[in-house]
Amino acid sequence: MKKLLELQVEEITEACEGKILQGNPRQTFSNVTIDSRRVKPGDIFVAIKGENNDGHDFIPEAVEKGAKAVVTSRRIEPYSKVAIILVRDTTKALQDLALFNRKKMKDLQVIGVTGSAGKTTTKDMIYSLLQGEKKVLRTRENYNNEYGLPLCLLELTGEEEVAVLEMATRHIGDIRLLARIALPQIGVITNIGPAHVANLGSVKNIARAKQELLEELRGKRIAILNYDNFEVREIIRNFAADKGQIAPTKNDDLNILTYSIDDDLKGEVDYLATNISLSQEDESTKFTLEAEGLSACLEINRSGVHDVSNALAAIAAARVVGASWESIKDGLKNIQVTELRQEIRKIAGIKIINDTYNANPLSMKAGIDSLINLSSGRKIAVLGAMLELGPIEKAAHQEIGSYLYEKGIDILIVLGETAANIAGGARAAGMPEESIFVFQKKDDIISKLRKLMEEGDTILIKGSRSLEMEEIVDVLLELGGS
């Protein structure tokens, strides 16, 4: 049976530099939450003041549901048998508490995973490759920011051997903060591209933000980097002692492992995939792995060239923490990824790719590639906007439209004014007008799909998170399917 986290009031107070207003210093707790809706009896409730809501307003609800400790940045009314800890900043207190718990896990190997696209899938792949042999904790749901990552670390019990943590960024300094809480020894960068440009200003700044992970690595300091991505190659050159060197290099104790799906890099990178063969029938991919002086035929239960790239990163990370090849081979065939990431559903002979968790130019192109790979009949793309792109918004959407035409997409359906630029790009590239549809409401898209869907079609549905395009998938599935 899994051990539970144990934190005493006095430990919490010391870790957060707080003050006990009420409660027994020796009282012990086993769970921390910042969401009053998820409070269970005996929990610690940390009242976070966020952009839209102030957790202090929900303290009464948390106590009513059974919270037995409250961390607050303001004095509150006393509650019977509830410990109250006063701190200056509850967000920092949550992070300090997570760091306190992380530091107790002295033998824990922590893998930090970041990238503009593919980081969640890569994190899930690493977990799949390791879970057969090791006790692993991984980031769940979207716990990859200044609130989520600390909550994930507070799930550590001391039994884990490896933690695989996804790290997101919207501003310079975000990943540095997360790394200083998680103390990773191993860092993975899947790729760098135009995501959150509105906040970060440029792809160059995005690269700077991702590089923070490598700068904050501790202990053995191993970086696993995608050599097929130009911006990542620039990071490699920044860290390499020899500017022309690609293969594993060492500079200031940072060991760099590279991976690629480019046949021309044979003998120059550490993990190379060749002979990539995609299957439409069972949605799997076979490839030849060349690594560690060996050559092996492997198979993953995902269908996409980009998934092979993610798998290489996962294989490298698994090997670094001591996974056997047997565990890796088994794990590759049983990858389970977080929901809304290229989930394949079927309705009466129609295949739906539910890739609605989020969207940026890199992930959008990867989704379109998957549509191509998985199609045997008509290819239909249902796309929403890519948000937070700032000054490149229009051009980025137009480029996606051009990419759709180049890849031979049969029908394009877009949602909203911003995504209409995708339609404009496709139209300018040469896609026939009768193949392009622009709608302002999801209900209209659903009505159109119901009329035009045919057996043998493959439909990609993708857009930024706030658009909630999975609602389209949910309605279509109500027609019947799997």
SVG drawing of the C-alpha trace seen along z (x, -y; Angstrom):
<svg xmlns="http://www.w3.org/2000/svg" viewBox="-27 -42 63 50">
<polyline fill="none" stroke="black" stroke-width="0.4" points="0.0,0.0 1.3,-3.4 2.6,-5.5 1.1,-8.9 2.8,-12.2 3.3,-13.3 3.7,-16.9 3.5,-18.4 2.2,-21.9 5.6,-23.0 7.3,-21.6 4.9,-23.5 5.4,-26.7 9.2,-26.4 9.3,-25.5 7.1,-28.5 8.6,-30.9 5.1,-31.3 3.5,-31.7 1.1,-29.3 -2.0,-31.3 -3.9,-28.3 -3.3,-24.5 -1.1,-21.8 2.4,-22.0 2.7,-18.2 -0.5,-17.6 0.2,-15.6 -1.3,-16.0 -1.2,-13.8 -2.5,-15.9 -2.3,-19.5 -4.8,-21.2 -5.4,-24.7 -8.9,-23.8 -11.7,-24.0 -13.8,-21.8 -11.3,-18.9 -10.9,-19.2 -11.1,-15.9 -11.3,-15.4 -7.9,-16.1 -6.4,-18.1 -4.2,-21.2 -5.9,-24.0 -3.5,-26.6 -5.5,-29.8 -3.9,-31.0 -4.7,-34.4 -4.8,-34.0 -5.6,-36.2 -9.3,-35.4 -10.1,-34.0 -8.8,-34.5 -8.6,-31.2 -9.2,-33.1 -12.8,-33.5 -13.2,-29.7 -11.7,-29.0 -15.1,-28.5 -16.0,-26.0 -12.7,-24.1 -13.2,-23.9 -16.8,-22.7 -15.5,-19.9 -13.1,-18.8 -9.8,-20.7 -7.9,-20.6 -5.2,-23.1 -5.3,-26.4 -2.4,-28.3 -3.3,-32.0 -1.7,-35.3 -4.2,-37.2 -5.7,-36.8 -9.0,-34.9 -11.6,-34.0 -10.8,-30.9 -12.3,-27.5 -12.6,-24.8 -9.9,-22.1 -8.4,-23.7 -4.7,-24.6 -4.1,-28.1 -0.7,-29.1 -0.1,-32.7 2.5,-33.4 3.4,-36.4 2.6,-34.9 0.6,-31.7 1.9,-30.9 5.5,-31.1 4.5,-29.1 3.1,-26.3 6.4,-26.3 8.5,-26.4 6.5,-23.5 7.0,-21.5 10.8,-22.2 10.9,-21.1 9.3,-17.8 11.5,-17.4 14.7,-17.8 13.6,-14.9 13.9,-12.6 17.7,-12.5 17.9,-9.5 15.1,-10.6 16.0,-11.0 14.1,-13.9 13.5,-14.3 12.3,-17.8 10.6,-17.8 9.9,-21.0 9.3,-22.1 7.0,-24.0 5.2,-20.9 5.3,-17.2 6.3,-17.7 3.2,-16.0 3.4,-13.1 7.1,-12.7 6.5,-12.8 3.9,-10.1 6.2,-8.0 9.0,-8.2 6.6,-7.1 5.4,-4.2 9.0,-3.0 9.9,-3.1 6.8,-1.9 7.6,1.8 10.8,1.6 10.7,-1.5 8.4,-3.4 7.6,-6.6 5.7,-9.7 4.7,-11.8 3.0,-15.2 -0.8,-14.6 -3.4,-16.6 -1.9,-20.0 0.2,-20.3 3.1,-21.9 3.1,-25.5 3.9,-27.4 0.9,-25.9 0.7,-22.5 4.3,-21.4 4.5,-22.1 1.3,-20.1 2.8,-17.2 6.0,-17.3 3.8,-17.2 2.5,-13.8 6.0,-12.4 6.0,-9.8 9.6,-8.7 8.8,-5.4 9.5,-6.8 12.7,-6.3 12.0,-8.6 9.8,-11.7 9.0,-12.8 7.9,-16.4 6.5,-18.6 7.6,-22.2 5.7,-24.9 6.6,-28.5 4.8,-31.7 7.5,-34.2 11.3,-34.3 12.1,-32.9 9.1,-30.5 11.1,-27.3 14.0,-28.5 11.5,-28.8 10.1,-25.4 13.6,-23.8 14.6,-25.4 11.7,-23.7 12.0,-20.3 15.8,-20.1 16.0,-18.0 19.2,-16.2 18.0,-15.4 16.5,-17.8 14.6,-17.1 13.8,-19.7 11.6,-18.3 11.6,-21.3 11.4,-25.1 8.9,-27.1 6.5,-30.0 4.3,-29.3 3.4,-32.1 5.1,-34.7 2.6,-37.3 4.2,-36.9 7.8,-36.1 8.2,-38.3 10.2,-36.1 11.3,-32.5 14.8,-33.6 13.3,-34.5 11.4,-31.2 14.7,-29.4 16.2,-31.4 13.2,-30.4 13.6,-26.7 17.4,-26.8 16.7,-27.7 16.0,-24.1 19.6,-23.1 21.1,-25.9 19.4,-24.7 20.2,-21.0 21.8,-19.5 24.0,-16.5 24.9,-14.5 23.4,-17.2 22.3,-15.4 20.5,-17.2 18.5,-15.2 18.0,-17.4 16.3,-17.2 18.9,-17.8 16.3,-18.0 15.0,-21.3 17.1,-24.4 16.6,-26.4 17.6,-23.4 20.7,-23.0 21.6,-26.5 21.3,-25.7 23.6,-22.7 26.1,-25.0 25.9,-27.4 26.8,-24.7 29.3,-22.7 33.0,-23.4 33.6,-22.7 31.1,-24.8 31.0,-22.2 30.4,-19.2 27.1,-17.4 27.6,-14.2 27.7,-14.0 29.7,-16.8 30.7,-18.0 31.0,-21.6 30.9,-22.7 29.8,-19.1 26.7,-19.3 26.5,-16.1 24.4,-16.4 22.7,-13.5 21.2,-14.2 18.5,-12.4 17.3,-12.6 15.0,-11.0 17.3,-12.3 19.1,-9.4 21.9,-11.8 23.0,-12.1 23.9,-8.5 27.0,-8.2 26.7,-11.8 23.8,-11.7 23.3,-9.4 19.8,-8.1 18.8,-7.8 15.6,-6.4 15.7,-5.1 13.4,-3.0 10.2,-4.6 7.1,-2.7 3.6,-3.9 0.6,-1.6 -2.9,-2.9 -4.5,0.4 -3.4,0.7 -2.2,-2.9 1.3,-1.8 4.8,-2.8 7.9,-0.7 11.4,-2.0 15.0,-1.0 16.8,-2.5 20.6,-3.0 22.0,-3.8 24.7,-2.7 26.4,-0.8 23.3,1.3 20.7,1.5 17.2,2.7 13.7,2.8 11.1,1.2 7.4,0.5 5.2,-2.1 1.5,-2.1 1.2,-5.6 1.1,-6.5 3.2,-9.5 6.8,-10.5 6.7,-13.2 5.8,-10.4 9.0,-8.6 11.0,-11.7 9.3,-11.9 9.9,-8.2 13.7,-8.8 13.7,-11.4 11.9,-9.0 14.2,-6.1 17.2,-8.3 15.7,-9.4 14.8,-5.9 18.3,-4.6 19.9,-7.5 17.9,-6.4 18.8,-2.7 15.8,-1.2 16.5,2.1 15.9,2.6 13.2,5.1 11.3,2.5 11.7,0.0 10.4,2.4 7.4,3.3 6.7,-0.3 6.8,-1.5 4.0,0.9 1.8,-0.3 2.0,-4.1 -0.9,-5.8 -1.0,-9.5 -2.9,-12.3 -6.4,-12.8 -7.1,-15.1 -3.7,-14.5 -4.3,-12.8 -6.9,-10.4 -8.2,-8.2 -12.0,-7.6 -14.2,-5.9 -17.8,-6.4 -19.4,-4.1 -16.2,-3.8 -15.1,-7.4 -11.9,-8.0 -11.6,-11.1 -8.3,-12.4 -9.1,-14.3 -6.1,-16.6 -7.9,-19.4 -5.8,-20.1 -3.9,-23.0 -2.4,-24.4 0.6,-26.2 2.3,-26.2 4.5,-23.1 1.8,-21.0 -0.7,-22.1 1.7,-20.8 2.2,-17.6 -1.5,-17.1 -1.9,-17.6 0.9,-15.1 -1.0,-12.6 -4.1,-13.2 -2.1,-12.3 -0.6,-9.2 -3.8,-7.8 -6.0,-8.5 -7.0,-6.0 -9.9,-8.1 -10.8,-11.8 -8.8,-14.0 -10.8,-16.6 -9.2,-19.2 -11.4,-21.0 -9.2,-23.8 -9.6,-26.6 -7.2,-29.4 -3.7,-29.2 -3.7,-31.8 -1.0,-33.9 1.0,-34.3 1.1,-38.1 2.5,-39.9 3.0,-36.7 -0.7,-35.6 -1.9,-36.3 1.2,-35.0 1.3,-31.8 -2.3,-30.9 -1.8,-31.6 1.3,-29.4 -0.8,-26.5 -3.3,-27.0 -0.5,-26.7 0.7,-23.6 -2.7,-22.0 -2.8,-22.5 0.7,-21.2 -0.3,-18.0 -3.3,-17.4 -6.1,-17.9 -9.4,-17.4 -11.7,-19.6 -10.9,-22.5 -13.3,-23.7 -12.3,-26.6 -13.8,-28.2 -13.7,-31.9 -12.2,-35.1 -8.6,-34.3 -8.7,-30.8 -10.2,-32.3 -6.6,-33.3 -5.9,-29.5 -8.6,-29.4 -7.1,-32.5 -3.7,-30.8 -5.1,-27.6 -7.1,-29.6 -4.0,-31.6 -2.0,-28.4 -4.5,-26.9 -7.1,-24.9 -10.5,-25.1 -13.1,-27.4 -15.7,-24.7 -13.4,-22.7 -13.1,-25.5 -15.7,-26.4 -15.5,-29.1 -17.9,-29.1 -18.3,-31.3 -20.1,-28.6 -19.2,-25.1 -22.8,-24.0 -22.6,-25.1 -19.4,-23.0 -21.2,-20.0 -24.1,-20.4 -21.8,-20.6 -19.8,-17.6 -23.0,-15.5 -23.9,-16.4 -20.6,-15.7 -19.0,-12.9 -18.7,-9.6 -17.4,-6.2 -13.6,-6.1 -13.1,-9.8 -10.4,-10.8 -11.1,-14.0 -8.6,-16.0 -10.1,-18.3 -7.6,-20.8 -7.5,-24.3 -6.2,-26.2 -7.4,-25.1 -9.8,-27.9 -11.9,-27.1 -12.8,-23.7 -13.0,-22.1 -13.4,-18.7 -17.1,-19.6 -17.3,-18.9 -15.8,-15.5 -18.2,-14.7 -21.3,-15.6 -20.1,-13.5 -19.4,-10.5 -23.0,-10.7 -23.9,-9.5 -22.4,-6.2 -18.8,-5.0 -15.9,-3.9"/>
</svg>
